[in-house]
Amino acid sequence: MSDTRPKNPDREKAALQEWLPTVILKFLVFLAFAFILYQAMVGLGEQDLSSSRAWIVVAGMAGLLLLLAVERLTGLKVSPTGVEATLAEAQAHALEEIGALDDPEVSETAREQILQAESADQVQAVMQEAVKLNVSRTLGLVKEAIQNKHRCYVRYRPDPTEPVQTYHVAPLDIRPGRTATTKDRDYLWAYSYEHESTVSLRMDRILGVERSEETFDPAEVIADWKKAPQWNVKREW
């Protein structure tokens, strides 16, 4: 069956611009490596390999390593903020992060969009949108738990490089950060039964919230507070 789909000249040109420089670079590296080896082999006919030839052998080995590494080097691009990951790497990282979210609808939608992305920037945009949607749904669950005085299990990743932690908490409030760098972020303030103290968890790093059937007594969990709190989340207690 013949392919009757209309061709996109811009897409074909962009694809050519992506792979052609890589092929040319590999070819030039290969030529340089072959020339260096040839020069080194010329001296092998002598009884002793002179010191003037030794650097050629070393350079040849370096050329081989460069040829092996060129695939990696050409897979990166330089931006004003530094070296960016390849699309494949960005997708792999994003899929891992998205897979940790508890909400299957958010996770599956983001997964499809990540696999269809054509650049690392698009992958990052999908990730940011998924995090926003996850935060929005988490806020709803937390507010409902606060109003009904239900304990929660919170899956939390304090840092992208750290493992996921689970907190058993009594949710108390949603508040912005206290410093100039954190005031634009929302935090879940909650009493942690593991730590026996109040903890502050960044909302955009909460992967999921599961409401427990257990309830908590607000008077007990805030008994050590020095002054009466002013809540942001409305409640009747």
C-alpha positions in Angstrom: 0.0 0.0 0.0 1.5 3.4 -1.0 1.8 6.2 1.5 -0.6 8.9 0.6 0.0 11.1 3.6 1.0 14.7 2.6 4.7 15.4 3.2 5.8 18.2 5.5 8.9 19.9 4.0 9.6 21.8 7.2 9.5 18.6 9.3 11.8 16.8 6.8 14.2 19.8 6.8 14.3 19.8 10.6 14.9 16.1 10.7 17.8 16.5 8.2 19.3 19.3 10.3 19.2 17.0 13.3 21.0 13.9 11.9 23.3 15.4 9.2 25.7 17.3 11.6 26.0 14.1 13.7 26.9 12.0 10.6 29.4 14.6 9.4 31.1 14.8 12.8 31.4 11.1 13.1 32.9 10.9 9.6 35.5 13.5 10.3 36.4 11.8 13.6 36.8 8.5 11.8 39.0 10.1 9.1 41.2 11.7 11.7 41.5 8.5 13.6 42.4 6.5 10.5 45.0 9.0 9.5 46.6 8.9 13.0 46.7 5.1 12.9 48.3 5.2 9.4 51.0 7.5 10.6 51.6 5.3 13.6 51.8 2.2 11.5 54.5 3.8 9.2 56.9 3.7 12.1 56.3 0.1 13.0 58.7 -1.0 10.3 61.6 0.3 12.3 63.2 -1.9 15.0 62.3 0.6 17.8 59.3 2.8 18.0 60.8 6.2 18.3 59.6 8.7 20.9 58.3 10.9 18.1 55.9 8.1 17.2 54.7 7.4 20.7 52.4 10.4 20.9 50.7 9.3 17.7 49.7 6.0 19.3 48.4 7.8 22.4 46.5 10.3 20.1 45.0 7.4 18.2 43.7 5.8 21.3 42.2 9.1 22.3 40.6 9.4 18.9 39.0 6.0 19.4 37.5 7.1 22.7 36.2 10.2 21.1 34.6 8.2 18.4 32.8 6.1 21.0 31.8 9.2 22.9 30.6 11.2 20.0 27.1 9.6 20.1 26.7 10.9 23.6 28.2 14.3 22.8 25.9 14.9 19.8 22.9 13.9 21.8 23.2 16.9 24.0 22.5 20.5 23.1 23.7 23.7 24.7 21.3 26.3 26.0 21.8 29.6 27.8 21.3 27.7 31.1 23.7 24.9 30.2 23.6 21.5 28.7 20.2 20.0 28.3 19.3 16.3 28.3 18.3 14.5 25.1 14.7 14.0 24.4 14.9 10.3 25.3 16.5 11.0 28.6 14.0 13.7 29.4 11.2 11.3 28.6 12.6 8.5 30.7 13.0 10.8 33.7 9.5 12.3 33.2 7.9 8.9 32.9 9.5 7.8 36.1 8.3 10.9 37.9 4.8 10.7 36.5 4.6 7.0 37.3 4.9 7.8 41.0 1.8 9.9 41.1 -1.2 8.3 42.8 -3.8 9.7 40.4 -4.1 7.2 37.5 -5.9 9.7 35.3 -3.3 12.4 35.6 -0.5 9.9 35.3 -1.9 8.2 32.1 -2.7 11.5 30.4 0.7 12.9 31.1 2.3 9.6 30.0 0.7 9.8 26.5 1.7 13.4 26.1 5.3 12.7 27.2 5.6 9.9 24.6 4.3 12.2 21.9 6.6 15.1 22.8 9.0 16.2 20.1 11.5 18.1 22.4 12.8 18.1 26.0 11.0 21.5 26.5 7.7 19.9 25.6 8.4 17.1 28.1 9.1 19.6 30.8 5.9 21.5 30.0 3.9 18.3 30.3 5.5 17.6 33.7 4.7 21.0 35.0 1.1 20.8 34.0 0.8 17.3 35.5 2.2 18.6 38.8 -0.2 21.5 38.8 -3.2 19.2 38.2 -2.0 16.8 40.9 -1.6 19.7 43.4 -5.1 20.9 42.6 -6.6 17.4 43.3 -4.4 16.9 46.4 -5.7 20.3 47.7 -9.3 19.1 47.5 -8.5 15.9 49.3 -6.6 17.6 52.1 -9.2 20.3 52.6 -11.9 17.7 52.9 -9.8 15.8 55.4 -9.1 18.9 57.5 -12.8 19.8 57.6 -13.8 16.3 58.7 -10.8 15.8 61.0 -9.6 12.7 59.2 -6.0 11.5 59.3 -4.2 10.9 56.1 -1.3 9.0 54.6 0.8 11.3 52.4 3.3 10.0 49.9 6.0 12.6 49.6 9.3 13.0 47.7 11.3 15.7 49.5 13.7 15.9 46.5 13.7 14.5 43.0 16.9 12.5 43.8 15.5 11.1 47.1 13.2 8.1 47.7 9.5 8.5 48.4 8.5 8.8 52.0 5.1 8.1 53.6 3.8 10.3 56.4 0.9 9.4 58.7 -0.5 12.8 59.5 -3.3 14.9 60.9 -3.7 17.6 58.3 -4.0 21.1 59.8 -3.7 23.8 57.2 -2.4 24.9 53.8 0.0 27.8 54.1 2.5 29.7 51.9 6.2 29.6 52.8 7.7 31.9 55.3 10.7 33.1 53.4 11.2 35.2 50.3 12.1 32.2 48.2 9.2 30.0 49.5 6.4 32.5 49.8 5.1 31.6 46.3 4.7 27.9 47.2 2.0 26.2 49.2 2.8 23.9 52.0 0.8 21.3 53.9 1.1 21.9 57.6 0.3 18.6 59.5 1.0 16.8 62.7 3.3 13.8 61.9 2.6 10.8 64.1 6.0 9.3 63.1 7.9 12.5 64.2 5.5 13.5 66.9 5.7 17.1 65.7 4.4 19.4 63.1 5.9 19.1 59.6 5.7 21.3 56.5 5.4 19.5 53.2 5.6 21.2 49.8 2.4 20.6 47.9 4.1 20.2 44.5 6.2 17.3 45.9 3.3 15.4 47.4 2.6 12.4 45.1 -0.6 11.3 46.6 -2.9 11.5 49.6 -5.0 8.7 51.0 -7.6 9.6 53.6 -7.8 7.3 56.7 -11.0 6.4 58.5 -9.3 7.4 61.7 -10.0 10.9 63.0 -7.9 13.2 65.2 -8.6 15.6 68.0 -7.3 19.1 67.0 -6.8 20.1 70.6 -4.3 17.3 71.1 -2.2 17.8 68.0 -1.8 21.6 68.5 -1.6 21.4 72.3 2.0 22.7 72.2 1.3 25.7 70.0 2.1 28.9 71.8 -0.8 30.9 70.3 -4.1 30.3 68.8 -3.7 29.6 65.0 -5.4 31.6 62.2 -6.4 29.0 59.7 -6.4 29.5 55.9 -8.6 26.5 55.2 -12.1 27.0 56.5 -13.3 24.6 59.1 -15.8 24.3 62.0 -13.4 23.4 64.7 
